[in-house]
Amino acid sequence: MNHPLPITHYDIYLVGVGGQGVLTLSDLITEAAIRKDIPANFYPTKGMAQRGGFVKVQLRLGREMVGPNIPEQGADLAIAMELSEALKAVRYVKPDGDFLLFGHTWLPTAVMLGKADYPTLEQIEEQVQKAGANLHYLDPEDMPLYEDAPVAANIYVLGAAVGHTHLGEILDQSEVANLVQTRWTRSAERNRLAFQAGLDSI
């Protein structure tokens, strides 16, 4: 007889820009949680539809019914897929929570025209430190290549989240690995490499 797993409350705040697969990353986490009988509430917010527009997801695990808004300092894990958007997520991570930062840069028009400044990695590190969170930094240059092309950043980041934050204590690593390989059969080997590289990162 299968006994239900104990319910774990775990909130994840994700930000990035269009084209990075933030919604797909969130969907994979949601499906992996559901496969472990953990309730998952997935609340996406998309900004401008074109590539480079702001994308935010609030993902709340372990509660049958819960509102969409994670309170400030309420996220167990914040995942930022782009440097400037990371600043929007800092205030949501809990003290002693995990902040996973993928150091991709996407320069808005105002920055390219010299009308606005783009944050430095040091500035973001300082803000995460002030928030009392544990920073896990992923350098895009460290991503492996598959057939001379970079692997999918969102799968790489998923591997790092499972391998280096408390999310890995909630989700089954082998189940997530199987999920990313079977979701897209034509890209199974590419995604296996991306996920494993994320597990081995940091």
N, C-alpha and C positions, 0 to 999 in steps of 0.2 A: 504494500500500500504506500502510495506517495503522500508524504506529509508536506503541507504548504511551507514555503520558506518564510522565515521571519521577515516582516516588512521593514525595510530600511528607508528612511526619509533621506533623499539626496537630491539637491537642486543644482542644476547646471545652467550657467548663463553663457551663451555663445554669441560672438560677433564676428563679422567679416564683411567682405564685399562680394557683389554679384560675380559669378563665374568661379568661385572657389569651392563650391560644393558644400557650403555650411549646412544647408537644409538636408542634403543627403547624409552628411555626417551625423546630424541629429536623428534622422530617421533610422540609421543603423543602430545607434545607441538605444533608441526606443524599441526596436524589434528585438535586440538582444535582451533587454530587460523583460519584455513580455514573454520571451521564451523561458525565462526563469520565474514566471508567475509574479513578477514585480509590476504593480500598476505603473503606467507611464503616461503622463500628460504633456503633450507636445504643443507649444504655442509659438508659431513663427510670426515674425514681423518683417516684411520686405519693404525696402525703400524704393528708390528708382529702379525700374525694371532692367535697364541696360547694365552691361558689364561695368563693375565699379561702384554700383549703388550699394547703400548700406543694407546689411542683412543682420537681423537679430533673432535669436531663438531662446526661449525660456523652456527648459525641460525639467519637469518635476517628477521624480521617481518615488514610489513607495506609498502614495496616497490615492485612495479610490477617487476622492473628489477634492479638488484644490483649485484655487483661483490661478489666473495666468501670470500674475505679477510676483516675481521674486523680490522681496524687500531689499533695500540697501543693506549691505553686510550680511546677506542671507544666503548667498550661493556657496555651496561646498566646493564647487569647481567653476572657474571661469576659463573659457577657451577663446582666445583672440587669434584670428587668422590673418590679421593685417595690423601694422604698427599703429597707425593713427586711430583706428577703431578701438584699439586696446584701451585707450584712455577712457572710453565710454563704459568699459566693463569693470574698471578697477573698484569703483565705489560699491559694486554689488558683491564682491567676494568677501567671505567671512575672514576675520582675523584667524590665522593659522589654517585657512583654506588653501587650495591649490590654484595657481594662476598659470595656465599653459599658454605660452606665447609663441606663435609661428611668425618669424620676422619678415614676412612679405611686405613690400612697400608698393603702394598704389597712390601716385601723386594726383591729388585733385587739380582741377583747372586753375584754381586760385593760387595754389602752390607753384605750379608751372609758370604762371604769369608773374610770380614774385609778389603777390598780394597777401600771402599768408605763409606762415612757417609750418614746417613739417616736424613732428616730434622726433627726438633722437631716442635711440634705445636706452641711453642713460637716463633720460627723463622718465621713461616708462618704468624702468627698474626702480627709480627713486619713489615713484608713486605706489608701486606694488609693495615696496618695503614699508612705506608709511602706512599702508593698509594692513600690514602685519601678515601678509599672505606669503606662501612659499612659491617662488618663481621657478618655472621650468621653461627654459628658452630653447627653441628649435631654430637653428640656422637653415634657411632654405638651401644654402650651398651644400649642406650635408646630405640632402636627399639623393638616393641612388638613381641611376639611369637604368632604363629597360629599353633595349633596342635603340639606344642613343637618344632617348627622350626621358625627361624626368617622370617619375611615377606620380600618381595622383596625390596632391598635397593633403586632401582631407583624409584619405586612408592612412597616410603616414602619421598625421596628427592623431587619428583614432588609436593607432598602435601605441603612440607615446602616452596618450591618456590612460589606456588600459595598463600599460607597463610601468608608469611612473607616478600615478596619482591614486587616490583612494577609490577611484572608479573601478580599478582592477580588483578591489576586494568585493565589489558588488556583482560585476559581470564575470562570466566565465570566459577566460582568455581563449580557449580552444573553440568555444562556441562562436565568439566574435570573429576569429580567424576563418572559421568555416563559412560564416555569413558573408564576409567580404569576398570570398572566392566563388561562392555559388550564386551571388546576386547577379553578377555579370560574367557568364561563362567564357565569353571571348577574351576577357581581361583577367582571367583567374590567376595566371602566373604573375602578371604585372602587379595585381592587388596583393597577392601573397608576399611579394618582395617588399611592397610599400609598407604593409602592416608589420612585417618582421623587422624592417629597418626602424620603424617607429618604436617597437618594443626594445630594440637594442640601442636607441638613441639616448642622449643626455648623459 
